[in-house]
Amino acid sequence: MVSPAHSVHKGKQPSLSQLRAFAAVAEHLHFRDAAAAIGMSQPALSGAVSALEEALGVQLLERTTRKVLLSPAGERLAVRARAVLDAVGELLEEAEAVRAPFTGVLRLGVIPTVAPYLLPTVLRLVHERYPDLDLQVHEEQTYSLLEGLGSGRLDVLLLAVPLGVPGVTELPLFDEDFVLVTQDGHPLGGRTDIPRDALRELRLLLLDEGHCLRDQALDICREAGRTDGAAVTTTAAGLSTLVQLVAGGLGVTLLPHTAVRVETGRNSSLVTGRFADPAPSRRVALAMRTGAARAAEFQELAEALRGALAALPVRVLPAEAG
């Protein structure tokens, strides 16, 4: 048996107009000011609030001759009413974005080994071509980005692939080579024909666990015949720190080509070397939820990015690459 205190009131469903009227009164605590704020006549506003009280079965306001006060129930339900109205507003904004592509909010997730080197180009493209798009950028590691994409916290990702994750569609943008970064005077510094097997015995500095670039570098080393027993020193959370460790003589590292100018240009004691063809490389793509409502928009964005990123040291891929 359900006690009266926990019974559900089975009156009429409240309308958005009633919730809007009540939220305005709760904010202004004055019928005239509330009515003016939402463009409703004072009698209509009062009637809407009374109808809401009847629908909910609770008294929301305490009316006196001089002022309006919220009842204890009104205090609690005013917060709920505002949340409902905010959610409806977000729904309408999302519908507008669907009707008019490249408007509203776009939440872009980017991995740390891509963000500093590609974002200037991405942001310039968005500013010039999609001025009505509210781009919000989130820099996180791959596992966190995928969680955000799956939960709806993020809309689209810019990261290294392949991911091999069900429910995620990859839109490949480009391939880029890895470059060996050494201290000045290293025998491999400045070479353009470094064989992959040179990686077998080098003292290699890598990113911390969780970075996909670390995994890619280890894969390259294994392909080169490096054994798991060969020393790999992991001491850095970011590429900037890695190259400073190289400059200090602690070892060598691998950088994606797009990162080279930014990360080595500040230190004259660093030298880069290129691998012989086929050089080790990585692929960068946009990733979206399979069947996303904005899929056509993301595909158009990917094509625009291919054109904009062609100026970087990358090999742009056709739209059908995968």
N, C-alpha and C positions, 0 to 999 in steps of 0.2 A: 504494500500500500504506500502510495506517495503522499508525504505530508504536505499540507497546504503551503508551507514555506518553500517547498521545492517543486510545486506544481508549475506547469508552463501556462502562461496566459494565452488563451486561444482567440484573441480578438483579431481585428483586421491587421494586415501587414502595413507597417508604416511606409509612407512614400518618401521619396527623396526631397520633395518640396517641404514636407513636414520636418524632416531632419535638418534641412538647410535653415528653416525658420527657427527651430530650437537652438541650433548651433550659434546663430546670430544673436539671439537673446542671451544665451549663456556667455557670449563674448562681451556684449555691450551692457547687459543688465538694465536695459532700457528699451521699451517697445518702440518708441519713435526712432531712436538711433539705429536699432536693429533693422527696422523696416526700411529705413533709408539706405542702409548698407547693402541690402540685397534687392533693392528695387521692388519692394512689395508694400501694399497699403497696410496701415496699422491694423485695421479690422481683419484683413486677410491673414496677417502674421499671427495675431492672437488666436484666430480660428484654427490655423494650422497647428499651433502648439497644443491647443485644447484637444484637437483630433489625435495628435500623437500621444498625449496622455491617456486618452480613451483606448487607443490601439494597444498601448503597452500595459495598461492597467495600473499605472503608477502616477503619482503626482510629481511633476518635475519642477514646478515653480511655486514659490510662496509670493502671492501678490498682495501688496499693500497700496495705500493711496499714493504714497510718495516714491516707492522704489520696488524693484523686482529682485527677489533672492532665489538662488537655486536651493531646492530641497536636498537632503542627503542623497536621495536617488538621482536627482538631477545632476549633482556633482559627478557621480559615477558615470552616468549615461552620456553626459556631455562629451567626455573623452571618447567614448565609443562612437558617438555620432560623428565627431570630427574625423575619426579614423575611417569610418565608412565613406564619408564625403571625399576624403583624400584619396582613398582607393578608387572611387568612381572617377575622380579626376585623372588618375594615372591610367585607368582603362581607356578613357577618352583620348588621352595623349597618345597611347599606344595605337589606338585605332586610326588616329590622324597620321601617325608615322607609316602605317601600312598603306593608307590611301595615297600619301605623298612620300615617296621614298627619299631617304637621306634627310629626314627631319626628325626631331625628337632626340631622345637619348640613345647613344650607342656605347655600350660598355665593352671596351677592348682590353683583353688580357695579353700580356707580352712577357716572354722569358727574359731574365737579366742579361743573357749573352746576345740578345738581339736589340733590346730596348735602346741603349745609348747610341747605337750605330744606324738604326733604321728609323727611329721615331722622328728625327728632324725632317726626313723626306715624307713620312706618313702625315705628320702634322701640317706641313706645308701644302700637301695635296688636299687634305680635308678643308683647310682654311680657304684655299683658292677655288676648289671645285664644289664643295658641299658646305657653303657658309651657314646653312640652317641646321646642320647636324651638331648636336651637343655631344662631342666625343669625350668620354671619360676613360682614362688609361689606368690599368692596374698591373703593376710589375710583380710577378710571382713565379715560383718554380713550376715546372710542368704539372706535377701531380696536383698542386693547388689550383692551377688554371683549369684542369680537366674537371675537378670537383665543382668549380664555379660554373663551368659551362653546363654540366649535367644538372645542377640545381637551379639554373636560371639566373644566377647572380651575375654571370657574364654572358655576352651575346655572341662574341666571336673572338678567336685567339690568333696570335701571331707567334709561331714557334717552330721548332725543328721537328721534322717528320722523317720516317713514318711513325705513327702512334700505335696503330693496330688496336684501336679502341672501338668496340661496337657502339653504334649510334652516333658516331662522329664522322663527318665528311670533311676530307682534306681538299683544299684548293691550292695546289702547288704554285709557288711564285718564282723561285729561282734556286739554282745550285750555286754553292761557292766553295772554293778550295780552302784547305787549311794551310797555314804558313808556319814554318818553324821559326821561333824567336830565340835568339842566342845573345850572349854577351859579345861585345866587340872583341875580335881576335879569336873567336871560336872557329875551328877548322871548317864547319859547315855554314858559317855566316856568309851571306851574300851569294851562295851558290844557287843555281837555277835548275840543277839536275840531281837533287838529293834522292837517293834510292830509299824506298820505304824501309828496307831492312836496316837502315842506319838507326832506326828507332829501337832496335833490339837492346842496346846496351847504354843508351843515353840516360842521364839522370833527369827524369821527366817530372816536372811540377804540374799538378792538376788541381782542378777545383774540388771543393768539398763534396761529400755525398749529397745526392739530391739534384745536382745539376746535370741536365741531359748532356751537356758538352763533355763532362767527365766521362760518361758512359761511351760517347762517340769516340773520344780520344783513346780510351782503353780498347775499344773494338779495332781501331786502326792499328794499335800496337800489336794486338793478337794476330791480325792479318799479316803484319810484318814479321811474324815469327817470334815476338817477344813472349817469354814465358811468364807465368804468373809469379814466379819467384824473383823476377827482376825488380829492383827497387823502384817504387813509385812513391814519391813524397807528396802528400796532400796537405797543404798548409794555407790555402787561400779561399776566401769566400767570394772573390770577384776577380775579373780579369786584370783590373788595374793593379791589384796586389801581386798577382802572378808575375806580371812583367817587371815589377820592381824587384821581386825576388830574383828573377833572371838577371837583371842589371847588377844585382849584388853578388852574382857569381854562384848562386845556389843550384843552378841547373838550367834546363831549357824548357820551353813550353810550346804548345800549339795554339794558334789563334785563328779564328775564322777571318777570311780576308777583309770583310767589312770592318773588322775591329782594329786592323793594323794601324791605320793612319792616326786614329784617336789615341790608341794605347802606347804606341812606340814613338810618336812624334815629339813627345815631351822629354825624351831621354836619348842623348846622342850616343850613349854607351850600348844601345840595343841595335842589333842587326837582324834582318830577316833573311830566310832562305826558302826557296821554292822547291817543291818536289818534282821529280820527273813524272811525265804523263804515264798513266793516268794518276793525277794527284788525289790524295784523300780529300773528301769533300763532305758537305752536309747539304740537306735540302730544307728550305724554309717555306712554310705555307700558311695560309689562313685556314682555320678549322672552325666548323660550325656544327650545331646539332643537325643530324640527318632529318630532313623534312621540316626545317625551321621555316616559320611563316615569312621571314625576311630573306629566304634563300636567294631569290633573284637579285636582291639588293647587295648581298654579300658577294655574289658572283661578279656583279658589275664593279664592286669595290676592288676585288682581286684583279680584274683586268686593268683597272686604272692604276693599281699599285705596280703591276708588271711594267707598265710604261714609265712610271715615275722612278722605279728602282733600277732601270736599265743603265742609269748614269753611274751606278756603283760597280765595284769590281766583282760582278756576279754574272751568271749565265741564266738569263730570263727564260722561263719555260712556257710553252704554249698552254692554252687553257685546258686542253684535254690530257695534259701530262698527269701521271699518277702511278 
